[in-house]
């Protein structure tokens, strides 16, 4: 007796119940899968982007905003700081490495960052095509930028004011692409890198045109008389002892604040984690609801199929086989829901990743498999087995003589 074949026949006879129970299970499993896949990638990327950076110095404001804009590049900066203050901090004995970042412009939605060669080197980025910039108005583009825009070494492009597409374009100061970076799976992939002097040059020209037009209001990104301002400084300590006193030193400078990537990232993950736990709870509730649905479907089916089960017993099927038949039916229903849920979860991640790609934000891949997904599968099957157990015991306890005498009533 082929138990799987018989179970599939009964499942097809109850196609509506099968569809509803599988859908409920798929929604629960898919929700959990999507959450763990996204959160694993987000946490991994946050840790990777912040690795090796002990402190970020920038304009006073929200520390979390400073971290999000200077390290992860998914928020607006808190403002600018003078190059003189940045130079003073860089020469402090507690500083091993200080990487300047100057923000303010973008090209086709990708941020243009004025920095030094230490920045791509910090993330281990190699130049896949061409070479690094060597003069003002030369730029190197990240792997995702090259893929989306089609820019290659030798091509030119113009930046626009602001960190998103749609700002006033700086046609008088085009950039020339000198190189394309290899993929790093970090924020670097979505950035356009150039020298700090390039950013100063563009904004000096922009400020000059505003003055000629009679626009005397304060610009969005102010510059001092020499044009020497940057947005943030990424700092690596020369000694672990610096963590105790150096942030206080930076905060003591009236225009500056110090933000710890480790602390702020932990705060961000804690804030995200609270919402994720609520959503996970809801998804697990759907899984257990699906288990309840499987139980009700099988329980009612046993009432309707008492006569069939008695005939099977009369034809030689043992109690054990009837028990396994019902368990097998529950496992098939659970398997359909689990497989559909995993597929649905990864499809949801694919849609989210496509949306984030359009907004030039963090890249999320649907093809990523989280180890937590494999822990979820046994949980779903335990629910399915538990839901099948009572109906299976009913099938095991079928009284052949009485059932056949009563005609299955």
FENFEN-V337017 format. One record per residue. N is the residue number from 1. RES is the residue in one small letter. OMEGA is omega in radians with two decimals (* if undefined). Layout:
n res omega
N RES OMEGA
N RES OMEGA
This chain:
n res omega
1 x -3.13
2 x -3.06
3 x -3.12
4 x -3.13
5 x 3.13
6 x -3.14
7 x 3.12
8 x 3.11
9 x 3.13
10 x 3.13
11 x 3.11
12 x 3.11
13 x 3.11
14 x -2.99
15 x -3.12
16 x 3.09
17 x 3.12
18 x -3.11
19 x -3.11
20 x -3.14
21 x 3.11
22 x 3.13
23 x 3.13
24 x 3.10
25 x -3.13
26 x 3.13
27 x 3.13
28 x -3.14
29 x -3.13
30 x 3.12
31 x 3.14
32 x -3.14
33 x -3.13
34 x -3.12
35 x -3.07
36 x 3.13
37 x -3.13
38 x -3.07
39 x 3.08
40 x -3.13
41 x 3.13
42 x -3.13
43 x 3.13
44 x -3.13
45 x 3.10
46 x 3.14
47 x -3.12
48 x -3.13
49 x -3.09
50 x -3.09
51 x 3.09
52 x 3.10
53 x -3.08
54 x -3.05
55 x 3.01
56 x 3.08
57 x -3.13
58 x -3.14
59 x -3.12
60 x -3.09
61 x 3.13
62 x 3.10
63 x 3.14
64 x 3.11
65 x 3.12
66 x 3.12
67 x -3.10
68 x -3.10
69 x -3.03
70 x -3.10
71 x -3.05
72 x 3.08
73 x 3.11
74 x 3.08
75 x 3.09
76 x 3.14
77 x 3.13
78 x -3.13
79 x 3.14
80 x 3.05
81 x -3.09
82 x 3.10
83 x 3.13
84 x 3.10
85 x 3.14
86 x 3.12
87 x 3.13
88 x 3.13
89 x -3.09
90 x -3.10
91 x 3.13
92 x -3.06
93 x 3.13
94 x -3.06
95 x 3.07
96 x -3.11
97 x 3.10
98 x -3.09
99 x 3.13
100 x 3.04
101 x 3.08
102 x -3.11
103 x 3.06
104 x -3.10
105 x 3.08
106 x 3.08
107 x -3.11
108 x 3.11
109 x 3.12
110 x -3.06
111 x 3.04
112 x -3.07
113 x 2.99
114 x -3.05
115 x 3.08
116 x -3.13
117 x 3.12
118 x -3.07
119 x 3.08
120 x 3.12
121 x -3.13
122 x -3.13
123 x 3.11
124 x -3.12
125 x 3.06
126 x 3.09
127 x -3.11
128 x 3.12
129 x 3.08
130 x -3.08
131 x 3.09
132 x 3.08
133 x -3.13
134 x -3.10
135 x 3.08
136 x 3.13
137 x 2.92
138 x -3.05
139 x 3.03
140 x -3.06
141 x 3.10
142 x -3.05
143 x -3.13
144 x 3.09
145 x -3.14
146 x -3.12
147 x -3.07
148 x -3.04
149 x -3.09
150 x 3.14
151 x 3.13
152 x 3.12
153 x -3.11
154 x 3.13
155 x 3.10
156 x 3.08
157 x 3.09
158 x 3.07
159 x 3.07
160 x -3.08
161 x -3.12
162 x -3.05
163 x 3.08
164 x -3.13
165 x 3.08
166 x 3.14
167 x 3.12
168 x -3.09
169 x 3.13
170 x -3.05
171 x -3.09
172 x -3.09
173 x 3.12
174 x 3.06
175 x 3.04
176 x 3.14
177 x 3.10
178 x -3.11
179 x 3.07
180 x -3.12
181 x 3.04
182 x 3.13
183 x 3.13
184 x -3.06
185 x 3.10
186 x 3.12
187 x -3.11
188 x -3.09
189 x -3.08
190 x -3.07
191 x 2.99
192 x -3.04
193 x 3.10
194 x 3.11
195 x 3.07
196 x -3.13
197 x 3.11
198 x 3.13
199 x 3.10
200 x -3.11
201 x -3.13
202 x -3.08
203 x 3.02
204 x 3.12
205 x 3.14
206 x 3.12
207 x 3.13
208 x 3.13
209 x 3.11
210 x -3.12
211 x 3.12
212 x -3.12
213 x 3.13
214 x -3.13
215 x -3.05
216 x -3.14
217 x -3.09
218 x -3.13
219 x -3.10
220 x 3.11
221 x -3.09
222 x 3.08
223 x 3.12
224 x -3.03
225 x -3.13
226 x -3.12
227 x -3.02
228 x 3.04
229 x 3.02
230 x -3.10
231 x -3.08
232 x 3.12
233 x 3.10
234 x -2.96
235 x 2.99
236 x -3.07
237 x 3.04
238 x 3.14
239 x 3.12
240 x 3.14
241 x -3.11
242 x -3.09
243 x -3.10
244 x -3.03
245 x -3.03
246 x 3.09
247 x 3.11
248 x 3.11
249 x 3.14
250 x -3.13
251 x 3.14
252 x 3.06
253 x -2.91
254 x -3.04
255 x -3.01
256 x 2.96
257 x 3.10
258 x 3.12
259 x -3.13
260 x 3.12
261 x -3.12
262 x -3.11
263 x -3.09
264 x 3.09
265 x 3.09
266 x 3.11
267 x 3.13
268 x -3.12
269 x 3.09
270 x 3.13
271 x 3.11
272 x -3.08
273 x -3.14
274 x 3.11
275 x -3.14
276 x 3.13
277 x 3.09
278 x -3.13
279 x 3.08
280 x 3.12
281 x 3.11
282 x -3.13
283 x 3.10
284 x 3.06
285 x 3.09
286 x 3.13
287 x -3.14
288 x 3.04
289 x 3.08
290 x 3.08
291 x 3.10
292 x 3.11
293 x 3.10
294 x 3.14
295 x -3.11
296 x -3.13
297 x -3.13
298 x -3.14
299 x 3.12
300 x 3.13
301 x 3.12
302 x 3.10
303 x -3.10
304 x -3.02
305 x 3.13
306 x -3.12
307 x 3.11
308 x 3.14
309 x 3.11
310 x 3.09
311 x 3.12
312 x 3.10
313 x -3.13
314 x 3.14
315 x 3.04
316 x 3.12
317 x 3.13
318 x 3.08
319 x -3.13
320 x -3.13
321 x 3.09
322 x 3.10
323 x -3.12
324 x 3.11
325 x -3.13
326 x 3.08
327 x 3.13
328 x 3.12
329 x 3.11
330 x 3.13
331 x 3.11
332 x 3.09
333 x -3.14
334 x -3.13
335 x 3.11
336 x -3.14
337 x -3.10
338 x 3.14
339 x 3.12
340 x -3.14
341 x 3.12
342 x 3.11
343 x -3.13
344 x 3.13
345 x -3.14
346 x 3.06
347 x 3.10
348 x 3.10
349 x 3.13
350 x 3.11
351 x 3.11
352 x 3.12
353 x 3.11
354 x 3.13
355 x 3.12
356 x 3.10
357 x 3.12
358 x -3.13
359 x 3.13
360 x 3.14
361 x -3.09
362 x -3.13
363 x 3.10
364 x -3.08
365 x 3.08
366 x -3.07
367 x 3.14
368 x 3.10
369 x 3.14
370 x 3.07
371 x -3.12
372 x 3.09
373 x -3.09
374 x 3.02
375 x -3.09
376 x -3.08
377 x 3.09
378 x 3.12
379 x -3.14
380 x -3.12
381 x 3.03
382 x 3.09
383 x 3.13
384 x 3.12
385 x 3.14
386 x 3.14
387 x -3.09
388 x -2.94
389 x -3.10
390 x 3.06
391 x 3.13
392 x 3.08
393 x 3.07
394 x 3.14
395 x 3.13
396 x -3.04
397 x -3.10
398 x 3.10
399 x -3.02
400 x -3.04
401 x -3.09
402 x -3.12
403 x 3.14
404 x 3.11
405 x -3.12
406 x -3.12
407 x 3.11
408 x -3.11
409 x *
